[in-house]
Amino acid sequence: MIGLIVLAVLVVAVIFLVTIYNGLVSSRNVYKNAFAQIDVQLTRRYDLIPNLVETAKGYLKHERETLEAVMAARSGAVSGLQAAKAAPGDPKAMMQLSSAEGVLTQSLGRLMAVAEAYPDLKANQNMMQLSEELTSTENRIAFARQAYNDAVMSYNTRREVFPNNFVANTFNFAAAQMLEIEKPEMRAAPKVSFT
């Protein structure tokens, strides 16, 4: 009788551990899939940038540095994405991608600001279409990033709660890093003047 009780307790414990393990694997796969959606949208963005630069090149002959900065930032962002694709959730890879995306966003902002000074470029049909596609892609990236960050938060919570933390530590379920892209203009307080 005691042997059956011990066996039943062991079976329940094994089932409990397997359930926790499978839940952690499932959560990890959800955030990796969410990152794949970011990958799709970032790749779309990176593919639009050379067309944007080519369109602007004819009008911005005196702004070569700006165009080169955009292409260099794109190259850095592509490298960051490759590192992040190899290890979604890895803190170092996510920081590299986040940093590269911040640089790219700033250089694209400078390009758009320079383009504003050229009415012929602003009126160019190709430039307008590319700008619209880029804006749409930026929105998609934001949604994909939010879904990824939600999945990472869910996974991290699942791996940190008791008793899941014992299983997570035993089987090396590392914490995943969220993807946060710094936008300095979002941190600055708006300036209001009533004069």
C-alpha positions as CSV (number, residue, x, y, z in Angstrom):
1,M,0.0,0.0,0.0
2,I,2.8,2.5,0.9
3,G,4.6,1.5,-2.3
4,L,1.5,2.5,-4.3
5,I,1.2,5.8,-2.5
6,V,4.9,6.5,-3.2
7,L,4.5,5.5,-6.8
8,A,1.4,7.7,-7.2
9,V,3.2,10.7,-5.6
10,L,6.2,10.1,-8.0
11,V,3.9,9.9,-11.0
12,V,2.1,13.1,-10.0
13,A,5.4,14.8,-9.4
14,V,6.7,13.8,-12.8
15,I,3.5,14.8,-14.6
16,F,3.7,18.2,-12.7
17,L,7.4,18.7,-13.8
18,V,6.7,17.7,-17.4
19,T,3.7,20.1,-17.5
20,I,5.9,23.0,-16.2
21,Y,8.7,22.1,-18.7
22,N,6.3,21.9,-21.6
23,G,4.7,25.2,-20.6
24,L,8.1,26.9,-20.6
25,V,9.0,25.4,-24.0
26,S,5.6,26.6,-25.3
27,S,6.1,30.2,-24.0
28,R,9.7,30.3,-25.4
29,N,8.4,29.2,-28.8
30,V,5.7,31.9,-28.7
31,Y,8.2,34.7,-28.1
32,K,10.5,33.3,-30.8
33,N,7.5,33.3,-33.2
34,A,6.7,36.8,-32.2
35,F,10.3,37.8,-33.0
36,A,9.9,36.2,-36.5
37,Q,7.1,38.7,-37.1
38,I,9.5,41.6,-36.2
39,D,12.1,40.0,-38.6
40,V,9.6,40.1,-41.4
41,Q,8.7,43.8,-40.9
42,L,12.3,44.9,-40.3
43,T,13.4,43.1,-43.5
44,R,10.6,44.9,-45.4
45,R,11.9,48.2,-43.9
46,Y,15.5,47.5,-44.9
47,D,14.4,46.6,-48.4
48,L,12.5,50.0,-48.8
49,I,15.5,52.1,-47.7
50,P,17.8,51.6,-50.7
51,N,14.8,52.7,-53.0
52,L,14.2,55.7,-50.8
53,V,17.9,56.7,-51.0
54,E,18.0,56.2,-54.8
55,T,14.9,58.3,-55.3
56,A,16.4,61.1,-53.0
57,K,19.9,60.9,-54.6
58,G,19.0,62.8,-57.7
59,Y,17.5,65.7,-55.7
60,L,20.0,65.7,-52.8
61,K,23.3,66.0,-54.6
62,H,24.7,68.2,-51.9
63,E,23.5,65.9,-49.1
64,R,25.7,62.9,-49.8
65,E,26.7,62.5,-46.2
66,T,23.1,62.2,-45.1
67,L,22.5,59.5,-47.8
68,E,25.6,57.6,-46.8
69,A,24.7,57.8,-43.1
70,V,21.3,56.2,-43.9
71,M,22.9,53.4,-45.9
72,A,25.6,52.8,-43.2
73,A,22.8,52.7,-40.5
74,R,20.8,50.3,-42.6
75,S,23.8,48.0,-42.9
76,G,24.3,48.1,-39.1
77,A,20.7,47.4,-38.5
78,V,20.8,44.4,-40.9
79,S,23.7,43.1,-38.9
80,G,21.9,43.6,-35.7
81,L,18.9,41.8,-37.0
82,Q,21.0,38.8,-38.1
83,A,22.5,38.6,-34.6
84,A,19.0,38.8,-33.0
85,K,17.6,36.2,-35.4
86,A,20.3,33.8,-34.3
87,A,19.3,34.2,-30.7
88,P,15.9,35.8,-30.2
89,G,15.6,37.0,-26.6
90,D,19.3,37.0,-26.0
91,P,20.0,40.2,-24.1
92,K,23.2,41.1,-26.0
93,A,21.6,40.4,-29.4
94,M,18.5,42.4,-28.5
95,M,20.6,45.4,-27.2
96,Q,22.7,45.3,-30.5
97,L,19.5,45.3,-32.6
98,S,17.9,48.0,-30.4
99,S,21.0,50.2,-30.7
100,A,21.3,49.7,-34.5
101,E,17.6,50.4,-35.0
102,G,17.9,53.6,-32.9
103,V,20.7,54.8,-35.2
104,L,18.7,53.9,-38.3
105,T,15.6,55.7,-37.1
106,Q,17.7,58.8,-36.4
107,S,19.4,58.8,-39.8
108,L,16.0,58.2,-41.5
109,G,14.6,61.2,-39.6
110,R,17.5,63.4,-40.7
111,L,16.9,62.2,-44.3
112,M,13.2,63.1,-44.1
113,A,14.0,66.5,-42.5
114,V,16.4,67.2,-45.4
115,A,13.9,66.0,-47.9
116,E,11.4,68.6,-46.5
117,A,13.7,71.4,-47.8
118,Y,13.4,70.1,-51.4
119,P,9.8,70.7,-52.7
120,D,10.5,68.8,-55.9
121,L,11.6,65.7,-53.9
122,K,8.6,66.0,-51.6
123,A,6.3,66.1,-54.7
124,N,8.0,63.2,-56.4
125,Q,5.4,60.4,-56.7
126,N,8.0,57.6,-56.0
127,M,9.2,59.4,-52.9
128,M,5.7,59.9,-51.6
129,Q,4.8,56.3,-52.2
130,L,8.1,55.1,-50.5
131,S,7.5,57.4,-47.6
132,E,4.0,56.1,-47.2
133,E,5.2,52.5,-47.3
134,L,7.9,53.2,-44.8
135,T,5.4,54.8,-42.4
136,S,3.1,51.8,-42.8
137,T,6.0,49.5,-42.1
138,E,7.0,51.5,-39.0
139,N,3.5,50.9,-37.7
140,R,3.7,47.2,-38.4
141,I,7.1,47.0,-36.7
142,A,5.6,48.8,-33.6
143,F,2.7,46.2,-33.4
144,A,5.1,43.3,-33.9
145,R,7.5,44.6,-31.3
146,Q,4.6,45.0,-28.8
147,A,3.5,41.4,-29.5
148,Y,7.0,40.2,-29.0
149,N,7.5,42.2,-25.8
150,D,4.2,40.8,-24.5
151,A,5.3,37.3,-25.3
152,V,8.7,37.8,-23.6
153,M,7.0,39.2,-20.5
154,S,4.7,36.2,-20.3
155,Y,7.6,33.8,-20.8
156,N,9.8,35.6,-18.2
157,T,6.9,35.6,-15.7
158,R,6.3,32.0,-16.3
159,R,9.9,31.1,-15.7
160,E,10.2,33.2,-12.6
161,V,7.2,32.0,-10.6
162,F,7.4,29.3,-8.0
163,P,7.8,26.3,-8.6
164,N,8.5,27.0,-12.3
165,N,11.7,28.7,-11.4
166,F,13.3,25.4,-10.2
167,V,12.5,23.7,-13.5
168,A,13.6,26.8,-15.5
169,N,17.0,27.0,-13.7
170,T,17.5,23.2,-13.8
171,F,16.9,23.1,-17.6
172,N,18.6,26.4,-18.4
173,F,15.6,28.4,-19.5
174,A,17.3,31.8,-19.6
175,A,15.4,35.1,-19.3
176,A,14.5,36.7,-22.6
177,Q,15.2,40.4,-23.3
178,M,12.5,42.7,-24.6
179,L,13.1,44.8,-27.7
180,E,13.0,48.4,-26.9
181,I,14.0,50.9,-29.5
182,E,15.1,54.2,-28.1
183,K,13.5,57.3,-29.6
184,P,15.0,60.4,-27.9
185,E,12.2,62.6,-29.2
186,M,9.7,60.4,-27.3
187,R,11.6,61.1,-24.0
188,A,11.8,64.9,-24.5
189,A,9.1,66.9,-22.9
190,P,7.0,68.9,-25.4
191,K,7.6,72.6,-25.4
192,V,4.5,74.7,-24.9
193,S,4.4,78.4,-25.5
194,F,1.4,80.7,-25.0
195,T,3.0,83.8,-26.4
